[in-house]
Every structure is written in C-alpha cells, then in structure tokens.
Amino acid sequence: MTTQYGLPFGLLLFLFQLAAPSSAQPAVTPQIGAPTVVASDDDASRSNNQSAKNESAADATLPAAPITTDPVPAPTMSAADEAGESLPNEPIPESVAADAVTKAAIEAELESTPLEEFDVRARDEVWTISSRHLGSRNAAIESLQFRRRIDGGRWVNESAANFLSPYAGPGKQQTCFLIHGNRTPEMKAIRRGLQTYDQTVLGSRPISTSIRFVIWMWPADQIKGQVRDVRVKAGRADLHAFYLARLITAVQTQEPVAVIGYSFGGRLAIGAMHLMGGGSLCGSRLPNTPVSSPRVNLGLVAPAIRNDCFITTRSQALCPVNRLFLLHNTRDQYLKLYRFLKLDDNTPALGYTGICGMNRSQISSDRIRQFDASQSVGSDHDYLEYLADKRIDALARQNLFSGVASNRTSQVSAPIQVQPMRGGSVRLSQ
C-alpha cells in the first residue's frame, strides 16, 4: 500500500531532511584573545616542536594579540636613535672557535656540561649574590647573600665586606654582573651565569683584564597564573633594582663595572641605573645621588620594558652609563605581545623595537650601540641563542669589557655592511 502525504507534512519532511547534519567536517571557529601558554624564558621558544622540553621558565608568557586588520604602528624614532654597526658577512676572527663548532653544538655543550666542570681562570673570581629572600627595598647591602666559587666547583659563603674590599691582585680587575630573566630557579641561574662566563669572558681569546663575575639572583621562580606571573615579576624586578643599585654604587669608585641584563633582568638593570642616576622608582629613591661620573657599561639583551623608558619612566637611567649595548629582536614572538599586558601603557617592548625617542635624550648617541639580532636569533626568546652566537659574543666583549681591543678595523676581516632598520637600529647580517 502506498502511503500518501499531504502537502504540509511533505514540506515538513523535506525541511527536516535539509536541516539534517551532513558527513562533512564542520569548520572550526578560532578563539579570539585566547591566552598563549609560553613555556620558558630562554628555552621553550627554540621551535614550535620543542614545547615539551623539561626546562620551563618563561619571561614572556603573554596573552595572544587580538585579531585585527589594523597594522601595529611603528614607534616614532629619528636618525639620532641610530647607533652601532652591523656584523660583517665574514665572521670576526675573535668570534671563530678553533675547531669551527656550530652554534647548535655550542648550545648542546653548554647545556650538557656539569656545573662543576666549568673552568675559572686563576686570576678571576665567580660569585653569586642573591636577593631572592628580601622583600623590602630598604634592605642593607649586608642583607644580601654572598657566595664565592672555589676549587672543585664548590661554593663558600662570603660577607659583603669581603666583596667590597679593594682588589689586591696584579693589574686591574673589572666586575661584571649578569642578571637572569623570569622563571629562572636558582640552579638554572647559576648555570646561565657559568655559561656566560665561559663564552664571553674566556671565549676563544680570553679577556686580558682580571674579571670578578657576579651571577645576580632575584626571586623569579614561576608562580601560578600565566599573565599574573609576568605582571608580578615586573614589579619584583623594579623592587630588586634597589639592591643592585646600592651594591654597584658601593663598588663603582674602585673599579669599572659591566652589567648584563636579559629580558626582565634587563628591566631590573635599567631600574638600578635609574636609581643611581638620581631617579625615583616605586615612589622612592637612593640617597646621595646622582653619581658624579659614568662608570657602568650596560648590556641589555631583549629587555622586557617599554621602548621609550629612557625618556619616560627611567629618564635618569643613562646618567651613570658609560656605554650602552642593546640587542633587540624585531621577530621575537613573545616580546611582540608585550604591549598587550598593559604593564607600560600598552607600549611595545624595548627588546622588540629597540630604543625609542633617543633624539630627546641628553646622552650622546656615540655612547649607544644597538643591534637588531633577528637574523641571528630568529623568533626565539632564548638567551642561549644570543650567547652561542660568536658574532654577538664578539660585539658584547668589545662593548662591555675593558680588556678587549676597541679598534674595530683590526677586528674585522671584511667590509662592514650596515643595514639600517626601522627605528634607527642596525641588523646583524648573516
């Protein structure tokens, strides 16, 4: 028997069949403004395939940028912001290892070497100074924890008086501070410090001056909450700048000082310079400032602070600085998102764009050298990528240490090809 359907019921059946789900895969709607989980400050961004690495210490765990069709405006800079030069296409002889090891091999060796096997020259000293336990900006220098490395890779406790005592050895001694980035536990901070001493101080042509190398450790262990972690650490970096400023002020009249700050460590270093120059931070300032003469060679590696800080919130930071050496990365995938954290009025990061507004600063541009390291480092926010690059290392040695020849023509084996970049910086050519 044939079933007959009336028009209304047949129409409903047709509409029901039309609305039935098909076998095709539905389109996935992208999430807008979802947070991006970043694994580490200097390890997790080496490639998209390495997000499961054991070490996870991010300096820049930032929220993803909102989807927009409007281009991000470039910071306004002038020709006066330009400082420095590009690396030559041919490597600098000083930066070429005797056995021509590759950058990847250098990184692997630095990561696999046991801490006790890192060598220290007989005339050099390696210290750790920790403010990790302090919470008041008014803490005295004696409240810091001092330790010195001795034979066999062992560490002994020392006093502030011993650290500040005049150098009694032959020749001159230069003190160098290394300040690590965010999400860096104590043992990792020590490893990064020994790696930096091994590459930058010893290197293929060791620095002739005696070096007192200080690994500065501040409370940068990971805390719960991705964005909260970054915001809290920015505040801690500003607070612990007081301790560093007090200590450098105590030693600077005795010997030249070099300071290297990576990511949020760069923020801490800039804050210390600002305080030493007579500036105010967190509503407070140091007594007996400003410093009468510049005595600090400041090295900043991908610093996580606003790009116009030298003319705004840290306007006195360059007063005690003899020379500024800045490495920024216009491809850094994490610092690119820094402005969305609302830490610094939505201003891009100094470590991403380079210096903004130096034409309005009182410092002479010939005291500033800034480089875009994007072609050497890529999109990684990874301290080892900078440390293992021999050309970057050669530039750092020339700009930070007094025991390195400054005659550029004698150090370069091929004509320098300057490649001006947006914002007046220069690119490190490969």
N, C-alpha and C positions, 0 to 999 in steps of 0.2 A: 504494500500500500504506500503510495507516495504522500508524504506529509506536505501540506500546503501552509505557507507562512503569509500572514498579512503584511501589508507594506510597512506599518510601523515596526513590527517585530523584526522583519528582514533588515530594515535600516539600522536597528539597534545592533543586530548581529554583525553587520558589516563594520559598523563603527568600533565594536568590541575587537574584531579581528585586526582592524587597522591600528588600534592602540596597543595590541599585544607586543611584548618585548621581542626584539629580533635577536639573532645569534651574533650580531656584530658587537665588537668590544666597545663599550661606551667611552667617550672622551673623558680624560682626567682634568679636572679644573685645578690649575695651580693655586697654591696657597699664597696669599699676598701678605707680606710683612711677617712671615714665619721666621722665628729666630734661627740663625745658623749656628750650629754647635761646632766650636773650634777646639781642637784637641790640645794644642800646645803653643807655648810662646815661641819656641825655636826648633821644634822637632816635627810637629804634626802636619805642617803645610808643605812638606817637600814634594808631594804629589798627591793627586786625588786618590791614588791607590794605596796610600800609606796611612789612612786614618785610623788603623787599628794598632798602631805602634804602642809599645808598653809605656814609654815616657809620654806624659801628657801634662804639659804645663803652659797654658796659653796666656799670652799677654793681651791678645786682642780678640776675645770672644765677643763678637759684636752681633747685633741684630741685623738681619738682611735688609738691604735698602728697599724702600717701597718702589713698586713698579711705576715708572713714569716715562713719558716720552720727551720730557724736557731735559736737555743736556745739563750736566753739572757745571756750573760756572767756574772757570779757572780763577785762581786767586790773582789779584792785581799786583804785578811786580814791575819793576823798572830795570833798566840796564845796570843801574847801580847795585842791584842784587847779585849780579853775576860775579862769581869768584872761583878761581881754580882752573883746571885744565882737564882734558880727557886723558885716559890712558893710551899709550901708543898701541898700534896694531901688533907690533912686535913686543914681547914681554920685556920688562925691565930686568937686566941681569941679576939685580939683587933679589928679585922675586922668583927666580927659577931654581928649583931644588936640583941638587947634584944628580940625582937619579931620575929626574923628569917625571916624578909621580903625578898622577892625575888628581884633579880636585876631589873626585869621589874616593880615591884611595886615601887622600889626606883625611877626609871626614871619617872614613872607616877606621883608620889608625887612631885618630884622636878619641873616638868613641870606645874602642876596644882596649886601649892601654889602661892597665890598672893604675889607680891614683898614686900608689907608692913608687911606680916606675917612672913618673915624670921627673926629669933631671932639673936640678937647680945649680947654677954656677956657684963656685965657692965664694965669690965676692958679692953675690946677690942675696937678697932676703925675700921670702914669701910669707906674708901674713894673712890672717883673716881677722876682720873687725866686724863684729855683729851688733846690730841694734834691734835684733828680732824680738828681744824681750822687753823693750822700752815702749812706753806709751805716752810720755809727757814730753812736750817739745822743750821743756826747761831742764831736762836731764843733763848732768855734767858729763864732760869727756870721760871721767873716771868710771862712769856707769856703763860704758861700752865694754864688750868682751873682746880681749886681745889674745890672739894665739899666733905662734910663730912655728914655721915648719923647720925641722932639724933633720939630721941624717937618718936615712931609712924611711923617710916619708912620715915620720911621727910628728905630732903637734904638741907643743908645750904652751901652757898659759903664761901670758906676759902681762905687764902693767902698762898703763897709759904713760907713766913716767919713762919707762924703758923705750917705748915707741917714740916719744918726743925728744929723747936725749940726742945731742949732736952726733953727727956721723964722725967716727974716729978712724975710719979706714983710709986707704990710699986713694988719691984722686977725689972726684966728686961722686955724689950719689943722688939719683933722681927717684922720687916717689911717684908711683903710678897706681891709681885707684881704678878698679873695674867694678861696675855696678850692674848687676844682673837684671833681667826683666821679670815679668809677672809669672806666677805659678811655677816658682823655682824653689824646691826644697833645699835644705842646707847642703846635702851631699852633691846635688846637681850643681849648686852654685860653686862649690869647691872644684868640681870637675871643669866647669866652664872657665874658671879662673886659671887653673893649671894649663888648660888647653891654650888660653890666650897668651900666657907667659911663654909657653913652648913655641908658639907660632910667631908671635910678634916681637918678643924680647930676644929669644935665641935665634930662631929662623935660620936661613941659610948663611947669613952674615950677621952674627950677633952684634948687638949694640955695644959700643965701646964703654959707655958710662956704666958704673955700678947702679943696679936697679933695686929698689925696695918695692916689690909688687904686692899690692894690697887687694884682697878679694873682699869687697864690702857686701855684707849680707843684711838684708832688711826683710820684714815679715811678708813674704809673697807667696806663701802656700795657698793652694786652691781652697776656696770657700764655696758653700752651697749657693747655687744660683748663678747662671751664666753671666747675665748682664750686671747683676749685683756685684759679682766678683770683680769685674772691671772697674765699676764705679768706686767700690770700697778701696781698691788698690791705688786708684788715682789719689784719693785722699791720704792714704798711708804714705805714698811717695812724697807728697807735699810736706807731711809731718816729719818724716825722717830726713828731709833735706836739712833740717836744723842741726842734726847731729853731725852730718858730713861737713856742713859749713863751719861749725865750731872747730872740728878737728883740722881741716885744711888751714884755717886761719892760724892755728897754733903751730903748724909746721912750715908755712909758706915762706917765712922770713929766713929760714935756714937752707932751703933748697927749692929748686923748681918742682912743680907738681904737674902731673898729667892725669886727666880724669877721662875715663871712657864709660859712657852710659848707653845701654841698649834698651830700646823700647820704653817701658815705664822707668827703667833705670836712667834713661836719658832725661825723663821728666824730673826725677829726683836730683840729678846733677845740675840741671838748669835752675831748679829751685834753690839749691845751695849757692850757686853763683849769684843769683839774685839777692839772697840774703847777705852774702859777702860784699856785694856792691852797695849795700845800704837800703835795699828794698824791703818791703813788708810782705809777709806770707801768712795766711791764716790769721790775719789780724795782729801779727807780732813781727818783731824784727830783732836782729842781734845788736848788742851794744858795741860801741867802739868801731863803727863802720862809717864810711866806706874804706876799703883798702886803698892805700896810697898809690900803689903801682901794680900793673898787671903781672901776675905770676903764675897763671894757670893756662896750660894748653888743653883745651876742651875738645874731646872727640865724641860725637853723637852718631849712633848707629840706629836708624829707623826710629827716632824718638816719638813717643806717644804723647804729644802735647800740641796745642793749637799752633798753626803755622805762622801766626803773627805775634807770638808770645813775646818776642824781643822788643816790640813797640807797644805792647798792651800789658798783660798780666805779669810779665817778667822783664820789665823795661830796664832794670838795673843789672841784668844777668851778664852782660858783656863787659861791665866795668872792670872786674878782676881778671878778665880773659886776655891772655897774650895772643893766642891764636885759636881760631875755631875751625874744626874739621868736621864736616857734616856729610854723612852718607844717607841719602833718601832713596826711595824706590817708587816710581810712578806706576808700578804694576803690582804693588803689594796688595794682595786680595783682602787682607784684614784691616790694615790701616785705611784702605779705601772707604771702609764703612765707619770709620772713627766718628765722623761728624754726626752720625745718627744716634750716638749715645747721649747727646745733649750734655756732655761734660763741659764743653767750652763754647757755649752759644752756637752749636752746630757748625763750628769752624773746622775745616779739614786739618788733618794731622801734619805736623812739620815733617815727620818721617815719610809722608806720602808725596807732598808737593815741593818740599824744600822751603827755604826762608821766604817769607812774605813781608814786604814793607821795609827792607833794609835801607831804602833811599831816605827814610825818615829817621834813621838811627844815627847816633853820634859817632859810632865806631867806623874806623877806616876800612874800606872794602878790601884792602890788600892784606888784612888780617883774617880774612874769611875764605875758606876753601870748601865749596860744596859740590857734590857729585851725585848724579843720578845713576845708581847701580843696577837699574832694572835689567840691562842686557847681561850683566854678570850673574845676578841673583835670580832673575825671573820673578814670578809672582809669589814666591815663598816669603813668609815672615819667620825667618830661620837664622839665628845668629851664626850657626856653623857655616852657612852658605857664604857669609861675609868673611868669616875667619879663615876658611880654607882657600879663599881666592888670593893667589900670590900677588896679583897686581894691586888689589885693595890693601893687602897687608903692607906692601912697599910704601904706598901713599900714607898709610897710618903711621908707619915708623918715621917717615920724613917729617910729618906734621906734629907729632906728639912728643918725640924723644929728642933730647939734646945731643945724644951720641951718634946721630946719623947725619951724614953729609947732606947739606941742603942745596948743593949745586945741581940744579935739575939737568943741565946739559950733560953733565958727566954720568948721570944715571940712566939716560935714555938712549936706546940703541937705534931708534927710528924716529923720524919727524913726528911731532905730536899733532894729531888731527883733532881740533876742537870741534865738537858738535853741540852748538847751543840748543838748550832745551827750553820748553815752556817754563816760565818763571825765572829765567836767567841762570839756571843751573847748567851743568855740562854732563854729558853722558859718558860713561866708561865704555869705550869701544872694545869690541872683542877682537 
